Amino acid sequence: MLKRTILFLIFSVGSFAFAQNVDSIAVVKTKWQKQKIAPKTKLVSHHFNGKNLFMANQNISYVEVKPRGNAPLFAIGADVKVLKVTQIFGKENNAIAAINGTFFDIKNGGSVDFVKVGGAVINQNRLEKNNTRARHQRAAILINNGKLSIKKWDGSTNWEDSLTEKDVMNSGPLLIYNQKIEELDTTAFNRLRHPRSAIGIKADGTVILLTVDGRQENSAGMSLFELTKVMRWLGCTSAINLDGGGSTTLWVSSAPENGVVNYPSDNKKWDHEGTRKVANVILLKKKQ
């Protein structure tokens, strides 16, 4: 009996490792579709439509920016109360691209996480009922002179007051930080598959704005554990989760029709029309 148990465990571990290897090869070796959309900037996408990524169909789109020379600059687009679809934020700010931002109040508008734009605080954190920070208030996207970085909450109550950057957006959970994979709990939010949005930074400073479509037969969506693996396989040394679900939207100004390049899920159709109104976005703007 003991021998059978040991053999079963060996087989299970081996099968798990094999599956991990197959998935990582699928991401790294696949022929991604690439299109230049600005200096040092390209739109990258691929539809894994043979149930060949995490044993499911997955549609991944991301904008990749190498921040040097005349590369575009990052900015935050936000409104105190008014909700707008991501493409409207992008057009109003004359942006090259935009991805939906952090979590917000669907009924009343405005972010539920700290947001600062141009040095002015737009929204404060809405803490949990036990007066603790939500999982999406324990890290931040910082933008300084158009350069984007990710920072981990230091545990202090007034952490945001110490952040000198003029543009700050809390979000999370943090997936990877300084090459270390962050520990995630197994709550439904992390464990179940949903459409996801994320930002990652590679060792050379390259930034990716990424969406994974979900809640569709054509794309299952990912758990945060799966999303973390994808971000790592794409070379990210730091990565942070954004608001996902029906909010997940990636917009590119030069793309056809409404500019939305992923397949937002709010209308339950496999098209580019199901965008949800959001409170804020991360923008990519032409360097002046």
C-alpha positions as CSV (number, residue, x, y, z in Angstrom):
1,M,0.0,0.0,0.0
2,L,2.8,2.4,0.9
3,K,4.6,1.6,-2.3
4,R,1.4,2.4,-4.3
5,T,1.0,5.7,-2.5
6,I,4.6,6.7,-3.2
7,L,4.3,5.7,-6.9
8,F,1.0,7.7,-7.1
9,L,2.7,10.8,-5.6
10,I,5.7,10.5,-8.0
11,F,3.3,10.2,-10.9
12,S,1.2,13.2,-9.8
13,V,4.3,15.4,-9.3
14,G,5.7,14.4,-12.6
15,S,2.4,15.1,-14.4
16,F,2.1,18.5,-12.8
17,A,5.7,19.4,-13.8
18,F,5.0,18.2,-17.3
19,A,1.9,20.4,-17.6
20,Q,3.8,23.4,-16.3
21,N,6.5,22.8,-18.9
22,V,4.0,22.5,-21.7
23,D,2.2,25.7,-20.7
24,S,5.5,27.7,-20.4
25,I,6.6,26.5,-23.8
26,A,3.3,27.4,-25.3
27,V,3.7,31.0,-24.1
28,V,7.4,31.4,-24.9
29,K,7.6,29.6,-28.2
30,T,4.2,30.5,-29.8
31,K,4.2,32.8,-32.8
32,W,2.8,36.0,-31.4
33,Q,1.2,38.5,-33.7
34,K,3.1,41.8,-33.4
35,Q,2.3,45.2,-34.7
36,K,4.2,48.5,-34.2
37,I,1.9,51.2,-32.9
38,A,4.4,53.9,-31.8
39,P,8.2,54.3,-31.4
40,K,9.6,51.5,-29.2
41,T,6.0,50.2,-28.8
42,K,4.1,47.3,-30.2
43,L,0.8,45.5,-29.9
44,V,1.3,41.8,-29.2
45,S,-1.5,39.2,-29.2
46,H,-2.3,35.5,-29.6
47,H,-5.4,33.3,-29.4
48,F,-4.6,30.0,-27.9
49,N,-7.6,28.3,-29.5
50,G,-6.8,24.6,-29.2
51,K,-7.3,24.4,-25.4
52,N,-3.5,24.5,-25.3
53,L,-2.8,26.9,-22.4
54,F,-3.8,25.7,-19.0
55,M,-5.9,23.1,-20.9
56,A,-8.2,25.9,-22.0
57,N,-8.7,28.4,-24.8
58,Q,-7.1,31.7,-23.9
59,N,-6.9,35.1,-25.7
60,I,-4.0,37.3,-24.6
61,S,-3.3,40.9,-25.8
62,Y,-0.6,43.3,-24.6
63,V,1.1,46.5,-25.4
64,E,4.9,46.4,-24.9
65,V,6.9,49.5,-24.4
66,K,10.7,49.8,-24.3
67,P,11.1,53.1,-22.4
68,R,14.0,54.7,-24.1
69,G,14.6,57.3,-26.8
70,N,11.4,58.6,-28.2
71,A,9.2,55.9,-26.6
72,P,5.8,57.1,-25.4
73,L,5.2,58.1,-21.8
74,F,2.8,56.8,-19.2
75,A,0.1,58.7,-17.4
76,I,-3.1,58.2,-15.4
77,G,-6.5,59.1,-16.6
78,A,-9.2,59.4,-13.8
79,D,-12.4,61.1,-12.8
80,V,-13.5,61.7,-9.2
81,K,-17.0,60.4,-9.9
82,V,-17.8,60.0,-13.6
83,L,-17.4,56.5,-15.1
84,K,-16.3,56.2,-18.8
85,V,-15.3,53.4,-21.0
86,T,-11.6,52.9,-21.4
87,Q,-11.6,54.1,-25.1
88,I,-13.2,57.4,-24.1
89,F,-10.5,58.0,-21.5
90,G,-8.0,57.3,-24.2
91,K,-9.5,59.6,-26.8
92,E,-10.0,62.5,-24.3
93,N,-6.3,62.3,-23.4
94,N,-5.1,62.0,-27.0
95,A,-3.4,58.7,-26.0
96,I,-1.8,56.0,-28.1
97,A,-3.1,53.2,-25.9
98,A,-5.0,52.7,-22.6
99,I,-5.8,49.8,-20.2
100,N,-8.5,49.9,-17.6
101,G,-7.2,50.8,-14.1
102,T,-8.0,49.9,-10.5
103,F,-11.1,49.0,-8.7
104,F,-14.1,51.3,-8.4
105,D,-17.6,51.9,-7.1
106,I,-19.9,50.7,-9.9
107,K,-23.0,52.4,-8.4
108,N,-21.7,55.7,-7.2
109,G,-18.5,56.2,-9.4
110,G,-15.0,56.9,-8.3
111,S,-12.2,54.6,-7.3
112,V,-12.3,52.6,-4.1
113,D,-8.5,52.7,-4.1
114,F,-6.1,55.6,-3.6
115,V,-5.5,57.6,-6.9
116,K,-3.4,60.7,-7.3
117,V,-3.1,62.5,-10.6
118,G,-0.7,65.4,-11.2
119,G,-0.1,65.7,-7.5
120,A,-3.9,66.0,-6.7
121,V,-5.5,63.2,-4.7
122,I,-8.6,62.0,-6.7
123,N,-9.7,59.2,-4.5
124,Q,-8.8,57.7,-1.1
125,N,-8.7,54.1,0.0
126,R,-12.0,52.7,1.2
127,L,-10.9,50.2,3.8
128,E,-12.5,46.9,4.6
129,K,-15.1,46.6,7.4
130,N,-12.5,45.5,9.9
131,N,-10.5,48.7,9.0
132,T,-7.8,46.8,7.1
133,R,-6.6,47.3,3.5
134,A,-8.3,45.4,0.7
135,R,-6.0,43.1,-1.4
136,H,-6.0,45.8,-4.1
137,Q,-4.7,48.5,-1.8
138,R,-1.4,46.8,-0.9
139,A,0.7,47.9,-3.9
140,A,0.8,50.8,-6.3
141,I,1.6,51.9,-9.8
142,L,3.8,54.9,-9.7
143,I,4.5,57.3,-12.6
144,N,7.3,59.8,-12.5
145,N,8.1,62.0,-15.5
146,G,6.2,59.5,-17.7
147,K,8.2,56.5,-16.4
148,L,6.2,53.7,-14.7
149,S,7.2,51.6,-11.7
150,I,5.5,49.3,-9.2
151,K,5.9,49.5,-5.5
152,K,4.8,47.3,-2.6
153,W,3.0,48.6,0.5
154,D,5.4,48.9,3.4
155,G,2.7,48.1,6.0
156,S,2.3,51.7,7.3
157,T,-1.1,53.3,7.8
158,N,-0.3,56.5,5.8
159,W,2.0,54.9,3.2
160,E,0.6,56.9,0.3
161,D,1.8,60.2,2.0
162,S,5.4,59.0,1.6
163,L,5.1,58.5,-2.1
164,T,6.6,61.5,-3.8
165,E,5.5,60.7,-7.3
166,K,2.8,63.0,-8.7
167,D,0.8,60.1,-10.3
168,V,-0.1,57.1,-8.1
169,M,-2.7,54.3,-8.4
170,N,-3.1,51.6,-5.8
171,S,-4.1,48.2,-7.1
172,G,-3.4,44.5,-6.6
173,P,-2.8,41.9,-5.6
174,L,0.9,42.2,-6.4
175,L,1.9,39.1,-8.4
176,I,5.6,39.4,-8.7
177,Y,8.0,41.9,-7.0
178,N,11.7,42.2,-7.6
179,Q,11.8,38.7,-9.1
180,K,10.0,37.1,-6.2
181,I,6.6,35.6,-6.7
182,E,4.2,37.0,-4.1
183,E,2.1,34.6,-2.0
184,L,-1.6,34.7,-2.8
185,D,-4.4,33.2,-0.7
186,T,-6.9,30.7,-2.1
187,T,-10.0,32.9,-2.0
188,A,-12.4,32.7,-5.0
189,F,-11.1,36.0,-6.4
190,N,-7.6,34.6,-6.8
191,R,-8.5,30.9,-7.5
192,L,-11.3,31.2,-10.1
193,R,-10.9,32.1,-13.8
194,H,-11.9,35.6,-14.9
195,P,-11.0,38.1,-17.5
196,R,-7.8,39.8,-16.1
197,S,-5.8,43.0,-16.6
198,A,-2.2,43.4,-15.4
199,I,0.9,45.5,-15.7
200,G,4.4,44.0,-15.8
201,I,7.9,45.3,-15.9
202,K,10.9,43.3,-17.3
203,A,14.5,43.4,-16.0
204,D,15.5,45.9,-18.8
205,G,12.6,48.3,-17.9
206,T,10.3,47.1,-20.7
207,V,6.6,47.6,-19.6
208,I,3.7,45.5,-20.7
209,L,0.0,46.3,-20.4
210,L,-1.8,43.0,-20.6
211,T,-5.3,41.6,-20.9
212,V,-6.6,38.1,-20.8
213,D,-10.2,37.6,-22.0
214,G,-12.6,35.4,-20.2
215,R,-16.1,34.2,-19.5
216,Q,-16.2,33.0,-23.1
217,E,-15.9,29.7,-24.9
218,N,-13.1,31.2,-26.9
219,S,-11.2,32.3,-23.8
220,A,-11.7,30.9,-20.3
221,G,-9.9,33.6,-18.4
222,M,-7.3,32.9,-15.7
223,S,-6.9,32.5,-12.0
224,L,-4.3,34.9,-10.5
225,F,-2.0,31.9,-10.1
226,E,-2.2,31.3,-13.8
227,L,-1.8,35.0,-14.6
228,T,1.3,35.1,-12.4
229,K,2.9,32.3,-14.4
230,V,2.1,34.0,-17.7
231,M,3.7,37.3,-16.6
232,R,6.8,35.4,-15.4
233,W,7.0,33.5,-18.6
234,L,6.9,36.8,-20.5
235,G,9.9,37.9,-18.6
236,C,8.4,40.2,-16.0
237,T,10.4,40.7,-12.7
238,S,7.5,42.7,-11.2
239,A,3.8,42.5,-12.0
240,I,0.6,43.8,-10.5
241,N,-3.1,42.8,-11.1
242,L,-5.6,45.5,-12.1
243,D,-9.4,45.4,-12.0
244,G,-10.6,42.6,-14.2
245,G,-13.8,40.9,-15.1
246,G,-16.1,43.0,-17.2
247,S,-13.7,45.9,-16.8
248,T,-10.8,44.3,-18.7
249,T,-10.2,46.4,-21.7
250,L,-7.1,47.2,-23.9
251,W,-7.5,50.1,-26.3
252,V,-5.1,51.2,-29.1
253,S,-5.8,54.4,-31.0
254,S,-4.7,53.1,-34.4
255,A,-6.7,49.8,-34.1
256,P,-9.8,49.5,-36.4
257,E,-13.4,50.3,-35.4
258,N,-13.6,51.5,-31.7
259,G,-9.9,50.7,-31.0
260,V,-10.6,48.0,-28.5
261,V,-8.2,45.1,-29.3
262,N,-9.4,42.5,-26.7
263,Y,-12.8,41.0,-26.3
264,P,-14.5,42.6,-23.3
265,S,-17.1,40.3,-21.7
266,D,-19.9,42.6,-20.5
267,N,-22.1,42.0,-23.5
268,K,-21.5,38.3,-23.4
269,K,-20.5,38.4,-27.1
270,W,-17.1,37.6,-28.8
271,D,-16.6,41.1,-30.1
272,H,-15.1,44.4,-29.2
273,E,-18.3,46.1,-28.1
274,G,-18.7,44.8,-24.5
275,T,-16.7,47.5,-22.7
276,R,-17.7,48.6,-19.2
277,K,-17.5,52.1,-17.8
278,V,-14.6,52.5,-15.4
279,A,-13.2,55.1,-13.0
280,N,-9.6,55.3,-14.2
281,V,-7.1,54.0,-16.7
282,I,-3.4,53.8,-17.4
283,L,-2.5,55.8,-20.5
284,L,0.3,55.7,-23.0
285,K,0.9,59.1,-24.6
286,K,3.2,60.5,-27.3
287,K,6.4,62.0,-26.0
288,Q,6.3,65.8,-26.4
